[in-house]
């Protein structure tokens, strides 16, 4: 599981849409049919590189997919740029072109004998607080010009505006839908309004790997929402459809880990493992004295509280054991 301590939006976005089925479902549902109907979606491959500017990594992140066309089997790219700013960016067209040029530069480095540039469909996913009101046509970045515009670059990025997100605009499979809701809530502060929808989706996740993905989503919620909101969510989870907060209670964590690993371990030992696992996921390194305190604890109720606090805390300094 991923460490969501730093850049949780970037990490969760990439974790979910690194899954081929999730990526295909989201893109196929979101992109214009004139494009998506011509794509051989089974050919989709995620590329490892990121192309954004260093100083923009806190407010945007990207994924590049390679796909082939149905008819010709020629290679193309789908470049997804998630814009995590509160308001539309006037220079999005310029940045998009800059990133596309970096993709083409990489193409020639990896395929020096290329005869043509591979087509790129640039996609901007936006969840800001105000609707996108800026032209998606690159040539509009020049304003009014006094010469024939045919001598200037022309392209348009495809905008997915989720500033006003509702059920009808949730695309893809269940993990992608939960991701879209949680990231929107992190930006708009409307978690309570969407809470029952989130719980309903989490309840539908399969037992395996559902537990793991629920823990991952819960860690994201803990990182992006106020503590009061998180505590209410945990309480509501236990009451809603008899679904226990398995990502919060040590019992569910150790049971899932035990089933996955085929181990019959005692409740105390597995509960300790659960607490340490969450801390390691969030903070990468657990101080020796804290690890010793967890390992020497022989009270199951205390271990459950430890796990709860481990999930809720945003720093080791805030941890109350």
C-alpha positions in Angstrom: 0.0 0.0 0.0 1.2 3.5 -0.7 2.4 6.2 1.8 -0.1 9.1 1.6 1.8 11.4 4.0 3.1 13.7 1.3 1.2 14.6 -1.9 -1.8 12.4 -1.0 -3.8 13.5 -4.1 -1.0 12.7 -6.5 -0.3 9.3 -4.9 -3.9 8.2 -4.6 -4.8 9.3 -8.2 -1.8 7.4 -9.6 -2.5 4.3 -7.4 -6.1 4.0 -8.7 -5.5 4.9 -12.3 -2.4 2.7 -12.6 -5.0 -0.1 -12.6 -5.6 -0.8 -16.2 -9.4 -1.6 -15.8 -10.0 1.5 -13.8 -8.1 3.7 -16.3 -9.9 2.2 -19.3 -13.3 2.6 -17.8 -12.7 6.2 -16.7 -11.2 7.3 -20.0 -13.7 5.5 -22.2 -16.6 7.1 -20.3 -15.0 10.5 -20.2 -13.5 11.1 -23.6 -15.4 12.2 -26.8 -16.8 9.2 -28.6 -15.2 10.4 -31.9 -11.9 9.5 -30.2 -12.7 6.7 -27.8 -14.6 4.6 -30.4 -11.4 4.4 -32.5 -9.1 3.2 -29.7 -8.1 -0.4 -29.0 -8.5 -0.1 -25.3 -6.9 -3.5 -24.6 -3.7 -2.0 -25.9 -3.6 0.7 -23.1 -0.2 0.9 -21.3 0.7 3.3 -18.5 4.0 5.1 -19.0 6.2 5.7 -16.0 7.4 9.3 -16.7 6.0 12.6 -15.4 6.3 15.7 -17.5 5.1 18.6 -15.3 7.3 21.5 -14.0 8.9 21.0 -10.6 7.3 24.1 -9.2 3.8 22.8 -10.2 4.0 19.4 -8.5 2.0 20.5 -5.5 -0.9 21.7 -7.6 -1.1 19.3 -10.5 0.0 15.8 -11.5 -0.1 13.7 -14.6 -0.4 10.3 -16.2 0.6 9.2 -19.7 -1.0 6.3 -21.4 0.1 4.7 -24.7 -2.8 3.3 -26.9 -3.2 2.0 -30.4 -5.9 2.9 -32.9 -8.3 0.1 -33.9 -7.9 0.4 -37.7 -4.3 1.2 -38.2 -2.8 -0.1 -34.9 -0.7 3.1 -34.9 0.5 4.3 -31.5 -1.0 7.3 -29.8 -0.8 8.9 -26.4 -3.5 10.0 -23.9 -2.0 12.5 -21.5 -4.1 13.2 -18.4 -3.2 16.3 -16.4 -5.1 16.6 -13.1 -5.4 20.3 -12.1 -5.7 20.6 -8.4 -5.9 24.4 -8.2 -8.9 26.3 -6.9 -9.5 28.4 -10.0 -8.9 27.9 -13.7 -5.4 28.7 -15.0 -5.2 31.1 -17.8 -1.9 29.5 -19.1 -3.1 25.9 -19.1 -2.8 25.8 -22.9 0.8 26.9 -22.8 1.7 24.4 -20.0 -0.1 21.6 -21.9 1.9 22.3 -25.0 5.1 22.4 -23.1 4.4 19.0 -21.5 3.4 17.6 -24.9 6.7 18.7 -26.3 8.5 16.9 -23.5 6.5 13.7 -24.4 7.6 14.0 -28.0 11.2 14.6 -26.9 11.0 11.4 -24.9 9.6 9.6 -28.0 12.6 10.5 -30.0 15.0 9.5 -27.3 13.3 6.1 -26.9 12.6 5.7 -30.7 15.3 7.6 -32.5 14.2 6.2 -35.9 10.6 7.5 -35.6 9.3 8.9 -38.9 6.4 10.8 -37.3 5.3 12.4 -34.1 2.8 10.2 -32.2 -0.6 12.0 -31.7 -1.3 13.1 -28.2 -4.8 13.7 -26.8 -4.2 16.1 -23.9 -6.9 15.8 -21.1 -7.2 18.3 -18.3 -9.2 17.0 -15.3 -10.3 20.0 -13.1 -12.1 20.0 -9.7 -11.6 23.6 -8.7 -14.1 25.7 -6.7 -15.3 27.8 -9.7 -16.3 26.5 -13.2 -13.7 26.5 -15.9 -14.3 29.7 -17.9 -11.1 29.8 -20.0 -10.8 28.8 -23.7 -9.4 25.3 -24.2 -8.1 26.4 -27.7 -4.3 27.0 -27.6 -4.4 29.8 -30.2 -6.5 31.9 -27.9 -3.4 32.2 -25.7 -2.2 34.8 -28.2 -5.2 37.1 -27.9 -6.0 39.1 -31.0 -3.3 38.9 -33.7 -2.8 40.9 -36.8 -1.6 38.2 -39.2 -3.0 35.0 -40.6 -3.4 32.6 -37.6 -2.5 29.6 -39.8 1.1 30.3 -39.0 0.6 29.7 -35.2 0.0 26.5 -33.3 -3.5 25.2 -33.2 -4.8 22.5 -30.8 -7.3 22.1 -28.1 -7.0 20.2 -24.9 -10.0 18.1 -23.7 -11.4 19.5 -20.5 -13.2 17.4 -17.9 -14.7 20.0 -15.6 -15.8 18.4 -12.2 -16.0 21.7 -10.3 -19.7 20.9 -9.8 -19.5 17.1 -9.3 -22.6 15.0 -9.0 -23.5 11.3 -9.6 -24.1 11.9 -13.3 -20.6 13.1 -13.8 -18.9 10.2 -12.0 -17.2 8.1 -14.7 -15.5 4.7 -14.6 -15.6 1.8 -12.1 -16.1 1.9 -8.4 -12.6 2.8 -7.3 -12.4 5.6 -9.8 -15.7 7.0 -8.6 -14.7 6.9 -5.0 -11.5 8.7 -5.9 -13.3 11.4 -7.8 -15.6 12.0 -4.9 -12.9 12.1 -2.2 -10.6 14.4 -4.2 -13.6 16.7 -4.9 -14.4 16.7 -1.2 -10.8 17.5 -0.3 -11.0 20.6 -2.5 -14.6 21.8 -1.8 -15.1 20.9 1.9 -18.4 19.1 1.2 -17.5 15.7 2.6 -20.6 15.5 4.8 -22.8 16.1 1.8 -21.2 13.2 0.0 -20.7 10.9 3.0 -23.5 8.4 2.4 -22.5 8.0 -1.3 -18.9 7.3 -0.2 -20.0 4.7 2.4 -22.3 3.1 -0.2 -19.4 2.7 -2.6 -17.0 1.4 0.1 -19.6 -1.1 1.1 -19.7 -2.5 -2.4 -16.0 -3.1 -2.6 -15.0 -6.8 -2.6 -13.7 -8.3 0.6 -10.3 -8.9 -1.0 -8.7 -6.5 -2.0 -11.6 -4.4 -0.7 -10.2 -4.2 2.8 -6.8 -2.9 1.6 -8.3 -0.3 -0.7 -10.7 0.8 2.0 -7.7 1.4 4.3 -6.0 3.4 1.6 -9.1 5.6 1.1 -9.5 6.0 4.8 -5.9 7.2 5.1 -6.6 9.7 2.4 -9.6 10.9 4.2 -7.6 11.3 7.4 -5.0 13.3 5.5 -7.4 15.7 3.8 -10.3 16.2 6.2 -10.6 17.8 9.6 -10.3 15.4 12.6 -13.9 16.1 13.6 -15.2 15.1 10.1 -13.1 11.9 10.2 -14.4 10.9 13.7 -18.0 11.4 12.5 -17.3 9.3 9.4 -15.9 6.5 11.5 -18.9 6.6 13.8 -21.3 6.6 10.8 -19.5 3.7 9.2 -20.2 1.5 12.1 -23.9 2.3 12.0 -24.5 2.3 8.2 -25.9 -1.0 6.8 -24.2 -2.9 9.7 -20.9 -2.2 8.0 -18.1 -2.0 10.6 -15.3 0.5 10.1 -12.9 -2.3 9.1 -10.1 0.1 8.2 -10.3 1.6 11.6 -10.6 -1.4 14.0 -7.7 -3.7 14.5 -9.9 -6.7 14.2 -10.7 -6.3 10.6 -7.1 -5.4 9.7 -5.7 -8.5 11.3 -8.4 -10.8 9.9 -7.8 -9.5 6.4 -4.0 -9.8 6.7 -4.3 -13.2 8.2 -6.5 -14.5 5.4 -4.3 -13.0 2.7 -1.2 -14.5 4.2 -2.8 -17.7 5.4 -1.5 -17.2 8.9 -3.2 -18.2 12.1 -1.7 -15.7 14.5 -2.9 -14.5 17.9 -5.1 -11.5 18.1 -2.6 -9.5 20.1 0.3 -10.0 17.7 -1.8 -9.3 14.6 -3.2 -6.2 16.2 0.3 -4.9 16.9 1.2 -5.7 13.3 -1.8 -3.7 12.1 -0.8 -0.6 14.1 2.8 -0.7 13.0 1.7 -1.3 9.4 -0.5 1.9 9.3 2.3 3.9 10.9 4.9 2.7 8.4 2.6 3.4 5.5 2.0 7.0 6.8 5.4 7.9 8.1 7.9 5.5 6.4 9.9 5.1 9.6 8.6 4.4 13.2 10.8 5.6 16.1 12.3 2.7 18.0 10.7 3.7 21.4 7.3 4.0 19.8 7.7 0.6 18.2 8.7 -0.9 21.5 5.7 0.5 23.3 3.4 -1.1 20.7 5.1 -4.4 20.9 4.9 -4.5 24.7 1.2 -3.6 24.8 -0.9 -6.7 25.8 -4.3 -5.0 25.9 -6.4 -5.5 22.9 -8.7 -2.5 23.6 -5.6 -0.3 23.8 -4.3 -1.6 20.5 -7.6 -0.8 18.8 -7.3 2.7 20.1 -3.7 2.9 18.9 -4.8 1.9 15.4 -7.6 4.5 15.4 -5.2 7.2 16.5 -2.6 6.1 14.0 -5.1 6.5 11.1 -6.4 9.9 12.4 -3.1 11.6 13.2 -1.3 13.7 10.6 2.1 13.7 12.3 4.0 11.6 14.8 4.1 14.6 17.1 0.3 14.5 17.4 0.2 10.8 18.1 -1.5 10.1 21.4 -0.7 6.6 22.7 
